[in-house]
Amino acid sequence: MDIPPPPDLGGRPPQQHGQGPYGPPPQVPYPGGPQVPYQRWPGAYSPYSRPPVNGFAIASLVLGILCFLPAVGLILGLIALAQISKKGERGKGMAIAGSVLSVIGVVLLVLAVVTGGARDFVDGFKEAARESRNSSAFPIDKGECFNVPDSDLEGAQYVYEIDEVPCSARHDGEVLASVRVNHETFPGDAALTSLAERKCVDLDASYVLDSWVDIGDAELTYYMPDRETWGQGDRHITCLYGDAEEKRGLKGSFRRDATNLDADQLAYLKADKALYEAYESEPVEENVEDDLKGHKEWAGRVDKGLAEQARLLRGHDWPAKADADVTALVGAIERNREQWAKASTAKDADAFYEYYVPAQKHISGKAEAAARKRLGLATTSPRDANPGGDGGDHEGGEGAAV
């Protein structure tokens, strides 16, 4: 029986049985056929395993989504695309997505810098960090009032429960300041007490600018951390006014500063401060005979304080309702200065008293009270048993008292 010839394959050699266009399967070649070696995947990987996902593509996508370090995300995306093209790895879609998101992040970052948004963010972060560092363990802030439910303020460093109340209501205490203690380790009770007493006195003067405000039975005191609370992170001394004699003995706020005073009141109190800083430097020795030199020097300081007070009062543009009273006060100050100047040069104690007695009437005098009344300030001074007195001349002295 004749076997027909094979069809014309266009010049191609006939395929052997079991041989396809991609070579034989990985089994042993068909018996009798040509010995064809096992073909590998054109690259580094087997045809029966998927190529891995490129790590740079993953990182680029993560940074792009989080919008964190967008420029880095873009660079990683470009590196990933180059490696994927070269090695045949997977992750091209992730690399493209990460690059696009990173470009958007870069654009947003540039806009934030141009518009100041980045600066606002940084400033806000710094402010939050600063507030965290400056936060006090005491739960009441400056200018707020409180009650102590089950104890009094005596030994106030160790009160453990505080209730905030309006300052208009009866209360036990009012916070005037908080002072951060900048020590790496606990400095000890004695050192903290010394610091608290010094700082709270200084801060009291800036919280109550009006020296005529009468705080009654209230006392300047403080809370401070002990060793245990220091270990818990408390680094603040809290300065406050408290009435240790009577439960709920305070009413109203003592605060007199830029938060509740107008420009004219602040100008007057600035001038007032020039006098009282000098007046309150009186010698410790009250008896003039025992320290005539010290009292004469003090009288000289008061004379200079009066001069500065008059200068500041003249330099301010007062409202019409107060102008006449302030002008009268300036005139009285200048007359009163003469008494203090003469006291500063007295040859003996008797001569000192001759000028000191009428000079003393300026402190808390009638002219001051009149000007204060026009400006809406306190008109009763806690320094004088008879504040805002008659203002007449005293025997033994010259000139009108203020």
C-alpha positions in Angstrom: 0.0 0.0 0.0 1.4 3.3 -1.1 1.8 6.0 1.6 1.0 9.5 0.2 3.8 12.0 0.5 3.6 14.7 3.2 2.0 18.0 2.3 4.1 20.9 1.2 5.0 23.0 4.2 6.4 25.9 2.3 10.0 24.8 2.7 9.8 24.2 6.5 11.0 20.9 7.7 8.3 18.6 9.0 7.7 18.7 12.8 8.6 15.6 14.7 5.8 14.0 16.7 5.2 15.6 20.0 7.1 18.8 19.1 5.2 22.1 19.2 6.3 25.6 18.2 7.8 26.2 21.7 9.6 23.0 22.0 8.8 19.8 23.8 7.0 19.7 27.2 9.3 19.2 30.2 8.9 15.4 30.1 11.4 13.1 28.6 11.4 13.5 24.8 9.3 11.1 22.8 11.2 7.9 22.3 13.0 8.0 19.1 12.6 11.7 18.7 15.5 14.3 18.8 17.0 15.0 22.2 15.8 18.7 22.8 17.1 20.3 26.0 14.6 21.7 28.6 13.9 25.4 27.7 14.0 28.0 30.5 11.8 31.2 30.8 13.6 34.0 28.9 14.8 35.7 32.1 15.7 34.7 35.6 12.4 33.0 36.6 10.7 29.7 35.9 7.6 29.7 33.7 5.7 28.0 36.6 6.3 30.9 39.2 5.0 34.6 39.0 7.6 37.3 39.1 7.7 39.2 42.4 6.3 42.7 43.0 8.9 45.4 43.0 9.7 46.7 46.5 10.2 50.3 45.3 6.7 50.3 43.7 5.2 49.3 47.1 7.1 52.0 48.9 6.2 54.6 46.3 2.5 53.8 46.6 2.5 53.9 50.4 4.3 57.3 50.5 1.9 58.6 47.8 -1.2 57.6 49.8 0.1 59.0 53.1 1.4 62.2 51.3 4.5 61.8 53.4 7.8 62.8 51.9 6.1 63.2 48.4 9.4 63.9 46.6 10.8 60.6 47.9 7.7 58.7 46.8 8.1 60.1 43.3 11.8 59.1 43.1 11.0 55.6 44.3 8.2 55.3 41.8 10.5 56.2 38.9 13.1 53.7 40.1 10.5 51.1 40.3 9.3 51.6 36.7 12.9 51.3 35.5 13.5 48.1 37.4 10.2 46.6 36.4 11.0 47.2 32.7 14.4 45.7 33.1 13.6 42.6 35.2 10.1 41.9 34.2 8.8 42.3 37.8 5.2 43.1 38.7 3.9 46.3 40.3 3.9 48.7 37.4 0.4 50.0 38.3 1.5 50.6 41.9 4.6 52.5 40.8 2.5 54.7 38.5 -0.1 55.3 41.2 2.5 56.1 43.8 4.3 58.5 41.4 1.1 60.3 40.5 0.1 60.7 44.2 3.5 61.9 45.1 3.4 64.5 42.3 0.1 65.7 43.8 1.8 65.8 47.2 4.7 67.8 45.9 2.2 70.3 44.3 0.3 70.6 47.6 3.5 71.1 49.6 4.6 73.9 47.3 1.2 75.6 47.6 1.3 75.3 51.3 4.8 77.0 51.5 3.7 79.8 49.1 0.4 80.5 51.0 1.9 80.2 54.4 0.0 77.0 55.3 3.2 75.1 56.1 4.3 77.9 58.4 1.0 77.9 60.2 1.2 74.2 60.7 4.7 74.4 62.1 3.7 77.3 64.3 0.7 75.4 65.6 2.8 72.3 66.3 5.4 74.4 68.2 2.6 76.1 70.1 1.1 72.8 71.1 4.5 71.5 72.2 5.1 74.7 74.2 1.7 74.4 75.8 2.4 70.8 76.7 5.7 71.8 78.3 4.1 74.7 80.1 1.0 73.0 81.3 0.6 72.8 85.1 -0.8 70.0 87.2 -3.0 72.6 89.0 -6.4 72.4 87.2 -7.3 76.2 87.4 -5.7 78.7 85.0 -4.6 82.3 85.5 -7.6 84.6 86.3 -9.9 81.8 87.4 -11.4 81.2 90.8 -12.0 78.0 92.8 -13.2 76.4 96.0 -11.5 73.7 98.0 -14.4 71.3 98.9 -13.2 69.6 102.1 -10.3 71.6 103.4 -9.0 75.1 103.8 -6.1 76.9 102.1 -3.8 76.7 105.1 -0.9 74.5 104.0 -2.1 75.1 100.5 0.7 73.2 98.8 -1.1 69.9 99.4 -4.7 70.5 98.4 -5.9 67.6 96.2 -9.4 68.5 95.0 -10.4 71.8 93.4 -13.7 73.0 92.1 -13.7 75.9 89.6 -16.3 78.6 90.3 -17.1 82.1 88.8 -15.1 84.8 90.5 -18.3 86.7 91.0 -19.4 84.0 93.4 -18.0 83.4 96.9 -14.8 81.5 96.6 -11.7 80.3 98.4 -9.0 81.3 96.0 -8.0 83.1 92.7 -5.1 82.0 90.5 -2.8 84.9 89.4 0.1 83.1 87.7 1.9 79.8 87.0 5.7 79.6 87.1 7.6 76.8 85.4 10.5 75.3 87.4 13.4 74.7 85.1 15.4 72.1 87.0 16.4 68.6 85.7 15.9 67.0 89.1 13.7 67.8 92.1 15.4 70.9 93.8 14.0 70.3 97.2 11.2 71.9 99.2 13.3 74.7 100.6 14.5 75.8 97.1 11.0 75.6 95.7 9.6 77.6 98.6 12.2 80.4 98.1 11.5 80.5 94.4 7.7 80.5 94.9 7.8 83.4 97.4 10.1 85.5 95.1 8.3 84.9 91.9 4.7 85.2 93.2 5.5 88.6 94.8 6.8 89.8 91.4 3.9 88.4 89.4 1.4 89.9 91.9 2.5 93.4 90.9 1.7 92.7 87.2 -1.6 91.0 87.9 -2.9 93.8 90.1 -1.5 97.0 88.6 -3.6 99.2 90.8 -1.9 99.6 94.1 -5.2 100.9 95.6 -7.0 97.6 95.2 -7.8 96.3 98.6 -7.5 92.5 98.8 -9.0 92.5 102.3 -8.1 89.3 104.3 -6.8 87.5 101.2 -3.2 86.3 101.3 -0.7 85.8 98.6 0.1 82.1 98.6 1.1 79.3 96.3 0.9 75.6 95.4 4.1 73.8 94.5 5.1 70.3 93.5 6.4 67.9 96.1 8.8 65.0 95.3 6.0 62.7 94.3 4.2 65.0 91.9 7.5 66.1 90.5 8.1 62.5 89.6 4.8 62.5 87.8 5.8 65.5 85.6 4.6 68.5 87.5 7.1 71.4 87.1 4.9 74.4 88.0 4.4 76.7 91.0 0.9 78.2 91.0 0.6 81.6 92.6 -2.8 82.6 94.0 -4.8 84.6 96.5 -6.6 82.7 99.2 -8.5 83.4 102.4 -7.2 81.0 105.0 -9.3 82.6 107.7 -12.8 82.2 106.4 -14.4 79.6 104.1 -15.6 81.1 100.8 -14.3 84.5 102.1 -13.5 86.1 98.7 -15.8 87.6 96.1 -14.9 89.3 92.8 -11.6 89.2 91.0 -8.5 91.2 92.1 -7.2 91.3 88.6 -6.4 94.7 87.2 -4.3 94.6 84.0 -4.6 95.1 80.3 -7.4 92.4 80.1 -9.9 94.6 82.0 -8.5 98.2 82.0 -8.7 100.8 79.3 -5.8 102.9 77.9 -6.4 105.9 80.2 -6.5 103.7 83.3 -3.3 101.9 82.3 -1.6 105.3 81.7 -2.6 106.6 85.1 -1.5 103.4 86.8 1.9 103.5 85.1 2.4 107.0 86.5 1.1 105.9 89.8 3.7 103.0 89.9 6.6 105.5 89.5 5.6 107.0 92.8 4.8 103.9 94.8 7.9 102.0 93.8 9.9 104.8 95.4 7.5 105.2 98.4 7.6 101.5 99.2 11.4 101.5 99.5 11.1 103.0 102.9 13.9 101.9 105.3 13.3 98.9 107.5 14.1 100.9 110.6 11.0 103.0 111.2 12.5 105.3 113.8 14.0 108.3 112.0 16.4 109.0 114.9 17.9 105.5 114.5 18.4 105.9 110.7 18.3 109.5 109.7 20.6 108.9 106.7 18.4 106.1 105.4 15.2 108.1 105.7 16.8 111.2 104.0 17.8 109.0 101.1 14.3 107.5 101.0 12.8 111.0 100.8 15.1 111.8 97.9 13.8 108.7 96.1 10.2 109.7 96.7 10.9 113.2 95.3 12.3 111.6 92.1 9.3 109.2 92.0 6.9 112.2 92.2 8.8 114.0 89.4 8.4 110.9 87.2 4.7 110.6 88.1 4.0 114.2 87.1 6.0 113.8 83.8 4.0 110.7 82.8 0.7 112.3 83.7 1.5 115.4 81.6 2.5 113.2 78.7 -0.9 111.5 78.2 -3.9 112.8 76.3 -6.6 112.5 79.0 -10.4 112.4 78.2 -12.3 115.6 78.8 -14.1 114.3 81.8 -10.8 113.6 83.7 -8.5 116.3 82.3 -9.2 118.9 85.0 -8.7 116.5 87.8 -5.5 115.1 86.4 -4.2 118.7 85.9 -5.0 119.5 89.5 -3.2 116.4 90.6 -0.1 117.3 88.7 0.0 120.7 90.4 -0.4 119.2 93.8 2.4 116.7 93.1 4.8 119.5 92.2 3.9 121.4 95.5 4.3 118.2 97.5 7.7 117.5 96.0 9.1 120.5 97.8 8.3 118.8 101.2 10.1 115.6 100.2 13.1 117.5 98.8 13.5 119.4 102.0 13.1 116.2 104.1 15.9 114.7 102.0 18.3 117.4 103.2 17.1 117.7 106.8 19.9 118.3 109.3 18.3 116.3 112.1 15.3 114.1 112.9 13.1 117.1 114.1 13.7 118.9 110.8 12.9 115.7 108.9 9.6 115.4 110.6 8.8 119.0 110.0 8.7 118.4 106.2 7.8 114.7 106.3 4.4 115.1 108.0 2.8 117.4 105.4 4.6 115.5 102.6 3.0 112.2 103.7 -0.4 113.5 103.0 0.1 113.2 99.3 0.1 109.4 99.6 -3.6 108.4 99.2 -4.6 112.1 99.1 -7.7 113.9 98.0 -6.4 115.0 94.6 -5.4 111.4 93.7 -8.8 110.1 94.8 -10.6 112.7 92.6 -8.6 111.8 89.5 -9.1 108.1 90.1 -12.8 108.6 90.5 -13.0 110.3 87.1 -11.1 107.4 85.5 -13.1 104.6 87.1 -10.3 103.3 89.4 -10.4 102.5 93.1 -10.8 105.6 95.3 -10.0 104.0 98.6 -6.4 103.2 99.4 -5.5 100.3 101.7 -2.4 102.2 102.9 -4.2 105.0 104.7 -6.7 104.8 107.6 -8.2 108.0 106.2 -7.8 107.8 102.5 -8.9 110.6 100.2 -8.8 112.9 103.2 -9.4 116.6 103.4 -6.2 117.6 101.6 -5.7 120.7 103.7 -2.3 121.9 104.9 -0.8 120.5 108.0 0.6 122.6 110.7 4.4 122.7 110.6 4.5 122.3 106.8 4.4 124.4 103.7 2.3 124.0 100.6 -0.9 122.2 99.9 -1.1 118.5 100.3 -2.4 116.4 97.4 
